[in-house]
Amino acid sequence: MALIVIPVMAIALALGASGAAQADLVNNGGFESNTGNGQLGFNTTVADWSVPGGGYTFLFAPGTADTSGATGQYGPLSLWGPGNGSPNGLPATSPAGGYFIAQDGDFQQAAIQQTINGLTVGQQYQVGFWWAAAQQFGFTGASTEQWQVSLGASTQSTANVNVPSHGFSGWMYQTMNFTADSTSDVLSFFANSTTGGVPPFALLDGVTMSSAVPEPTCWIGCLGMLCLGLVRLRRRTKAAGVTAV
């Protein structure tokens, strides 16, 4: 019996190792490689990401969103938080730490995006990210916010979160599964709001993407290990004069 258990345990370990070793296909998913606080496409850049069309998208360093803020094409911009008078729970950093993105869902809308290469057509991939909803400092009124996430021609949306005046939703972790329709697909995040007039911002950090299923090579290797174990079992039971089942 032990000879059967060993291959099965090896398969479980190999599958676990495969999951742990899944390569992250997103570059700079934490937005840490950048040129500093500011508006993307106006006075700052984030490596590997772009905002075609010049959307109202900002980059904040830890602790700056509700204090010093960032400067954009229309002047300084910050979000409501404890640092400027709203006890809404906005923390200094996201759960992923470091810099994060804030995009207006109701003004100059344009997606922040990155081209993902090395995909297998028809294979399923999982996109994971931290997100939240907030409001621009200096404005009053309840708002709503969500992210519309696309990979290639496929689009999915987060929940449409309601945020009270001067509020903050809290950070939330989301995963979505997509099927690649090309060997290179554009992964994009588009902030969308139905509010109007009270600048709602969607926040984003910690973007990852990896295969949602074990690689075929892993399955082949695991099957080979199982077959080898069964062959050894049969030989030993035969040598011992026991009929293998």
C-alpha positions in Angstrom: 0.0 0.0 0.0 2.9 2.4 0.8 4.1 2.0 -2.8 0.8 3.3 -4.0 0.7 6.2 -1.5 4.1 7.6 -2.5 3.2 8.3 -6.1 -0.1 9.9 -5.1 1.6 12.1 -2.6 4.2 13.0 -5.2 1.4 14.1 -7.6 -0.2 16.3 -4.9 3.2 17.9 -4.2 3.9 18.5 -7.9 0.5 20.1 -8.4 1.0 22.3 -5.4 4.4 23.3 -6.7 2.9 24.1 -10.1 0.4 26.4 -8.6 3.0 28.1 -6.5 5.2 28.6 -9.4 2.6 30.1 -11.8 4.3 33.0 -13.5 2.8 36.4 -13.1 2.2 37.7 -16.6 1.6 41.3 -15.5 4.6 43.7 -15.4 4.7 46.3 -12.6 1.3 45.3 -11.3 1.9 47.3 -8.1 2.8 50.5 -10.1 6.0 50.8 -8.1 8.1 51.6 -11.2 7.1 55.2 -11.9 8.2 58.9 -12.1 6.3 60.0 -9.0 2.9 61.4 -8.0 0.9 63.0 -10.8 -1.5 62.5 -13.6 -0.6 59.7 -16.1 0.1 61.0 -19.5 0.4 64.6 -18.2 3.3 64.8 -15.7 4.0 61.2 -14.7 4.4 57.8 -16.2 4.1 54.2 -14.8 6.3 51.6 -16.5 4.5 49.1 -18.7 1.1 50.9 -18.3 -0.5 53.5 -20.5 -3.8 55.5 -20.6 -4.5 56.1 -24.4 -6.8 59.0 -24.9 -5.5 61.0 -21.8 -7.9 59.8 -19.1 -8.1 61.5 -15.7 -5.9 58.9 -14.0 -3.6 59.7 -11.0 -0.8 57.9 -9.2 -0.5 58.3 -5.4 2.4 57.4 -3.2 1.7 56.0 0.3 0.1 58.6 2.6 -0.3 61.3 -0.1 -3.9 60.7 -1.4 -5.5 62.7 1.5 -2.6 65.0 2.3 -0.3 66.5 -0.3 -2.2 64.8 -3.2 -1.0 65.0 -6.8 -0.9 67.6 -9.5 -2.9 67.1 -12.7 -3.7 69.2 -15.7 -6.3 71.2 -13.7 -4.2 71.6 -10.6 -3.8 69.8 -7.3 -6.0 66.8 -6.6 -6.5 64.7 -3.5 -9.1 62.3 -2.1 -11.2 62.6 1.0 -9.6 60.9 4.0 -8.5 61.3 7.6 -5.6 63.5 6.4 -8.0 66.3 5.3 -10.9 66.0 7.7 -13.0 62.9 6.7 -12.8 60.0 9.2 -13.7 57.5 6.4 -11.0 55.0 7.1 -8.9 55.7 4.0 -5.5 54.1 4.9 -2.1 55.4 4.0 -1.4 52.5 1.7 -3.4 49.8 -0.1 -3.1 46.2 1.1 -0.5 45.7 -1.7 1.5 48.5 -0.3 3.3 51.3 -2.1 1.8 53.3 -4.9 -1.7 52.9 -6.2 -3.9 54.2 -9.1 -6.9 56.5 -8.8 -9.1 57.0 -11.8 -12.1 59.3 -12.3 -15.2 57.3 -13.4 -17.2 60.2 -14.6 -14.7 62.6 -16.3 -12.3 62.2 -19.2 -12.8 58.5 -19.0 -10.1 56.3 -20.5 -8.8 52.9 -19.5 -5.4 52.2 -18.0 -3.9 49.2 -19.9 -1.1 46.9 -20.6 -0.4 44.4 -23.4 0.0 40.8 -22.0 2.2 38.6 -24.2 2.9 34.9 -24.2 -0.7 33.7 -23.9 -2.2 30.5 -25.2 -5.3 30.9 -27.3 -8.3 29.2 -25.6 -6.5 28.9 -22.2 -8.1 30.4 -19.1 -6.3 33.0 -17.1 -7.1 34.5 -13.7 -6.7 38.3 -13.1 -6.5 39.4 -9.5 -6.4 42.9 -8.1 -7.1 45.1 -5.1 -9.6 47.9 -5.6 -11.6 50.5 -3.7 -13.9 53.5 -4.3 -13.3 57.0 -3.0 -14.3 60.7 -3.7 -12.3 63.7 -4.8 -11.6 66.2 -2.0 -13.5 69.4 -2.1 -16.7 67.8 -3.5 -19.9 66.7 -1.7 -22.5 64.1 -2.5 -22.9 60.3 -2.6 -21.3 58.5 -5.5 -21.0 55.1 -7.1 -18.0 53.4 -8.7 -16.9 50.2 -10.4 -14.1 48.8 -12.5 -14.8 47.4 -16.0 -11.9 44.9 -16.6 -11.2 43.6 -20.1 -8.8 41.1 -21.6 -9.0 41.2 -25.4 -12.6 41.2 -26.5 -14.0 40.0 -23.1 -15.1 42.4 -20.4 -16.3 41.8 -16.8 -17.3 44.3 -14.1 -16.8 44.5 -10.4 -19.8 45.4 -8.2 -21.1 48.9 -8.5 -20.2 50.3 -5.0 -22.2 53.0 -3.3 -20.0 55.5 -1.4 -21.4 58.2 0.9 -20.4 61.8 0.7 -16.7 62.2 1.6 -16.6 58.4 2.0 -14.4 55.5 1.2 -15.5 51.9 0.4 -12.5 50.1 2.0 -10.1 48.0 -0.1 -11.5 44.8 -1.7 -9.8 41.9 -3.4 -11.3 40.6 -6.7 -10.4 37.8 -9.1 -11.8 37.3 -12.6 -11.2 34.5 -15.1 -10.7 35.2 -18.8 -10.1 33.1 -21.9 -7.3 34.3 -24.1 -8.4 35.0 -27.7 -4.9 35.8 -28.9 -1.3 35.2 -28.0 -1.1 38.9 -27.1 -4.2 40.6 -25.4 -4.7 44.0 -23.9 -5.5 43.9 -20.2 -7.4 47.1 -19.3 -9.2 48.7 -16.3 -11.9 51.3 -17.0 -13.4 53.2 -14.1 -17.1 53.8 -14.5 -19.7 55.7 -12.4 -23.4 56.5 -12.8 -23.2 59.4 -10.4 -22.2 62.5 -12.2 -21.1 65.8 -10.7 -19.4 64.5 -7.5 -16.0 63.2 -8.8 -16.0 59.5 -7.9 -12.6 57.7 -8.1 -11.8 54.0 -8.4 -8.6 52.9 -6.8 -6.4 50.0 -8.1 -3.3 48.1 -6.9 -1.7 44.7 -6.9 -2.7 43.6 -10.4 -1.7 40.0 -11.2 -2.5 37.5 -14.0 -1.6 33.8 -14.3 -2.9 30.6 -15.8 -6.1 29.5 -14.1 -5.3 25.8 -14.6 -2.1 23.7 -14.2 0.3 23.7 -17.2 -0.1 20.7 -19.5 3.5 19.7 -18.8 2.7 19.3 -15.2 -0.2 17.0 -15.9 2.0 14.9 -18.2 4.7 14.7 -15.5 2.3 13.7 -12.8 0.8 11.0 -15.0 4.2 9.7 -15.7 5.0 9.5 -12.0 1.8 7.6 -11.3 2.5 5.1 -14.0 6.1 4.6 -12.8 4.8 4.0 -9.3 2.3 1.4 -10.4 4.9 -0.4 -12.5 7.2 -0.7 -9.5 4.3 -1.9 -7.4 3.4 -4.6 -9.9 7.0 -5.8 -10.1 7.5 -6.0 -6.3 4.2 -7.8 -5.8 4.9 -10.3 -8.5 8.4 -11.0 -7.1 6.8 -11.6 -3.7 4.3 -14.0 -5.2 1.3 -11.7 -4.6 -1.2 -10.9 -7.3 -1.5 -7.1 -7.9 -5.0 -5.8 -8.1 
